[in-house]
Every structure is written in C-alpha cells, then in structure tokens.
Amino acid sequence: MLKGKAPIVIALVLGLLAALIAYKTMKRQEEKVKEGWNLVPVVVANRDIREGTVLEWDMVAQHEMPEQFVTPSVVDPKQFEKVVGQKLMVPLQRGDLILWSHFRSEGSFERLSSIVRKRGRAISLSISGAASVAGWVRPNDHVDILGTFPDNKGEGLVTVTLMQNIIVLATGSITGNTNMALVDDSKKNYSTITVLVLPEEAEILILAAKLGSLHLSLRNPEDIGEQEERGRATIETLLTGERVKALKKIRERTFQIIRLPTGGGGSLGR
C-alpha cells in the first residue's frame, strides 16, 4: 500500500525541501541587500487619499526605510502631529511617503500686499530681541513704537513715543495667516517687524530708524486708547526722578495694585 504512494511522498518531501531552500536563499539575499543599512521609521499612506482630504491618524501607517533614503522632506513619525488635520495638496496612493511638501503652510504662498489695508502702507523695521519685547510680539498684535535719539540741544539722549496703537502685519516672514504648526522652530525667530502705517508715517519711521534706535511696547489687544499729550524721557528727567514719581501715582491707579501684608511676598497687579 505504501509502495504505490512512495513516489508521491518523495515528491512532496522534495517539493518542501525545494521551497525551504528557495525561502532561505531569498532571506539570505534580502539580508545581504539590507546589510549595512540602518532602518528608520517613516510614515506612509495606508490607502489611496484624494487631494484636498484632511489627513487623519487612521489614514497612515508606520513602515521602515533605509536611513540613507530618508531626507528632511520626509515627515518624521515624531512630528506627525504637526500635519494631522491639514489638507493635502496632492493625491496619495497607498504606500506613498508623507512629505512636508504635501501640505500648504497658509501664508507661505500669500502676497503680503493682500493683507495691507487700502490707503495703508507696510513697512519693515529692524527690531528684534529686547526691542521686540524679547520676541513676544506676534502678527496682529498692537504696539507702540518708541524712539531714542540725540537731544536736538546736544544735551544727551531723549526717548519719545513716536506712534501708538500700530498693528503688526508680520514678524520676519510669518503673518497672521501662517500655519504655525508647519513652520520649523528655527524659522519662528525674527529680526524684522512689518507694521501697517500711513504713507506719511512710513516717512517718519524711516527717518527715525536712521537717527536713533527703535523699540516696541506691547499692548493688550483690547487697549486701543491713545494719549494725546505725552512727556519725554530725557537724561534730566531720569536723574531727577520727578517724572518717575508722577507716573508712579498714575501706574498705581491704572493697575489697581493691591498691597499685601508685610511678609506676604510684595504686591500684585490685578
């Protein structure tokens, strides 16, 4: 009975051996190809996705890819949350890598002139660091512009508030419409501020920047009032302290300072 089946059994065994040998050969070739390659995780589409689709977590999968083929244009899995909820500019097929270029950073492709109000002018000032409130000034903020210049009598320096309640259009290349989630941290620092002013005010600011140094003071967005009469900070008023004393009374009324009991840690502004 076994005699008649022997050829079949032998054939099956030989077939299994051939399959095993082929599998091991393929594995050796695969290992040889991968030899020396450091595999790193990447994000790919796990389905076909149409252009204009808002990307969600369940639309992607994590795969591994040789590090030498992964460029900065590829979205790192650790940064994937930055593109979740963003619209795709291009259609993707299953298995396609997710790239930063697949998404539009709103504001990157806009023209600044499109957000300049009619009869207004945009002008950029070289202001950064402490002069820009340590970089806390952002697009759409309201600021006052202060200037420090040599006194016209040759008696030292004088600081004056040149303009009040000025709207910031951009900090560096970032506007109020820029999608900050897609902006690299290194590009969020800036050395220029672009503001919205009248044509005549632009002339004043250009001259002021040539004659002295400019600083910004940041306003609460709801504080849009302006002072019609403003004093000047000179070396004389600084040394005598008269102006500081007068302003202290106004400051205490304005900020409603609460005096804490002795040992209570000082005073708090409300």
KOLNUMI-395477 format. One record per residue (C-alpha): x, y, z. Coordinates in steps of 0.2 Angstrom, whole numbers, padded with zeros to 4 digits, always signed. Each point is the difference from the previous one (the first is absolute). Layout:
residues N
XYZ
...
This chain:
residues 270
+0000+0000+0000
+0014+0012+0004
+0010-0006-0015
-0013+0008-0012
+0001+0017+0010
+0019+0000+0002
+0002+0011-0015
-0013+0012+0005
+0008+0002+0018
+0017+0002-0008
-0006+0013-0011
-0008+0009+0014
+0015+0000+0011
+0011+0005-0015
-0012+0015-0003
+0000+0005+0018
+0019-0001+0000
+0001+0011-0016
-0012+0013+0007
+0010+0000+0016
+0016+0002-0009
-0008+0014-0011
-0006+0009+0015
+0016+0000+0009
+0009+0005-0016
-0012+0015-0001
+0003+0005+0018
+0018-0001-0002
-0001+0011-0015
-0012+0012+0009
+0012+0001+0015
+0015+0003-0012
-0009+0014-0008
-0004+0008+0017
+0017-0003+0007
+0007+0016+0006
-0016+0009-0001
-0007+0008+0015
-0019+0000-0001
-0010+0014+0007
-0019+0003+0002
-0010+0010-0013
-0018+0004-0002
-0009-0006-0016
-0018+0001-0006
-0009-0016+0004
-0013+0003-0014
-0003+0011-0015
-0004+0018+0006
-0007+0013-0011
+0007+0018-0002
-0008+0012+0012
-0004-0014+0013
+0004+0005+0018
+0013-0012+0007
-0005-0011+0015
+0010-0012+0010
-0009-0015-0007
+0005+0004-0017
+0018-0004+0002
+0011-0014+0006
+0018-0001+0006
+0013-0010-0010
+0019-0001+0000
+0011+0007-0013
+0019+0000-0002
+0007+0016+0008
+0010+0005-0015
-0016+0003-0010
-0009+0010+0013
+0002+0019-0003
-0006+0015+0010
-0015+0001-0012
-0007-0016+0008
-0011+0003+0015
+0007-0008+0015
-0012-0011+0010
+0004+0010+0016
-0006+0016-0009
-0015-0008-0008
-0012+0010+0011
+0005+0016-0009
-0008-0006-0016
-0016-0009+0008
-0015+0011-0005
+0009+0008-0015
-0007-0001-0018
+0010-0009-0012
+0006+0009-0016
+0002-0015-0010
-0008-0018-0001
+0009-0014+0008
+0000-0019-0004
+0002-0013+0012
+0018-0002+0006
+0005+0018-0005
+0011+0009+0012
-0007+0015+0010
+0010+0015-0005
+0000+0018+0007
-0003+0006-0018
-0017-0009+0000
-0007+0014+0011
-0002+0018-0002
+0006+0012+0014
-0014+0013-0001
+0009+0017-0003
+0015-0008-0008
-0007+0003-0017
-0010+0016+0003
+0006+0017-0005
+0002+0012+0014
-0008+0014-0010
-0017-0010+0002
-0001+0004+0018
+0006+0018-0001
-0016+0011+0003
-0005+0012-0014
+0009+0017+0002
+0012-0008+0013
+0018-0005-0003
+0011-0015+0006
+0017+0005+0006
+0013-0012+0008
+0011+0006+0015
+0016-0009+0006
-0006-0004+0018
+0003-0016+0009
+0005-0006+0017
-0004+0011+0015
-0006+0014-0012
-0014-0012-0006
-0005-0004+0018
+0012-0015+0000
-0008-0007-0015
-0018+0000+0007
-0007+0011-0013
-0010-0010-0013
-0010+0004-0016
-0016+0010+0004
+0006+0006+0017
-0002+0019+0004
+0016+0009+0005
+0007+0017+0003
+0016+0005-0009
+0013+0010+0011
+0015+0008-0006
+0016+0006+0009
+0010+0014-0009
+0013+0013+0004
-0007+0015+0008
-0002+0014-0013
+0009+0012+0013
+0015-0012+0002
-0004-0004+0018
-0001-0019-0001
-0013-0012-0006
-0019+0001+0000
-0013-0014-0002
-0017+0004-0007
-0015-0010-0005
-0001+0002-0018
-0016-0009-0004
-0014-0009+0009
-0011-0014-0003
+0009-0007-0016
-0005-0016-0007
+0013-0013-0003
-0002-0009-0017
+0015-0012+0001
+0015-0005+0010
+0013-0006-0012
-0009-0010-0013
-0014-0005+0011
-0017+0008-0002
-0016-0002+0010
-0006-0013-0013
+0016-0011+0001
-0004-0017+0006
+0012-0001+0014
-0001-0019+0002
+0009-0002-0016
+0014+0013+0003
+0016-0006+0006
+0005+0006+0018
+0016+0008-0008
-0010+0011-0011
-0011+0007+0014
+0014+0012+0006
+0000+0017-0009
+0011+0015-0002
-0013+0011-0009
-0018+0006+0004
-0012+0006-0014
-0013+0012+0006
-0015+0009-0008
+0001+0018-0001
-0005+0015-0010
+0012+0006-0014
+0005+0015+0009
+0003-0010+0016
+0011-0012-0010
+0011+0016-0004
+0002+0004+0018
+0005-0018+0005
+0013-0001-0014
+0008+0016+0006
-0002-0005+0019
+0009-0017-0004
+0015+0010-0008
+0001+0012+0015
-0001-0011+0015
-0006-0017+0006
-0018-0006+0000
-0009-0011+0013
-0018-0007+0001
-0011-0001+0015
-0014-0013+0000
-0018+0004+0003
-0015-0010+0006
-0010-0003-0016
-0015+0008+0008
+0010+0016+0005
-0002+0011-0015
+0000+0017+0009
+0013+0013-0004
+0008+0014+0010
-0001+0017-0008
+0013+0008+0010
+0016-0010+0005
+0015+0006+0009
+0018-0005-0005
+0013-0010+0009
+0016+0010+0001
+0016-0002+0010
-0006+0014+0011
-0017-0007+0004
+0009-0017+0003
+0012+0007+0012
-0012+0011+0010
-0013-0014+0001
-0014+0013-0001
-0009-0008-0014
+0002-0017+0007
-0009+0005+0016
-0014+0008-0010
-0002-0015-0010
+0000-0012+0015
-0016+0008+0006
-0008-0003-0017
+0007-0018-0001
-0008-0004+0017
-0017+0006-0005
+0001-0008-0017
+0005-0017+0006
-0009+0000+0016
+0015-0007+0010
-0005-0009+0016
+0011+0002+0015
+0003-0017+0009
+0004-0001+0018
+0018+0001+0005
+0009-0017-0004
-0014-0004-0013
+0012+0000-0014
-0001+0018-0007
-0015+0007-0010
-0010-0007-0014
-0008+0009-0015
-0018-0004-0004
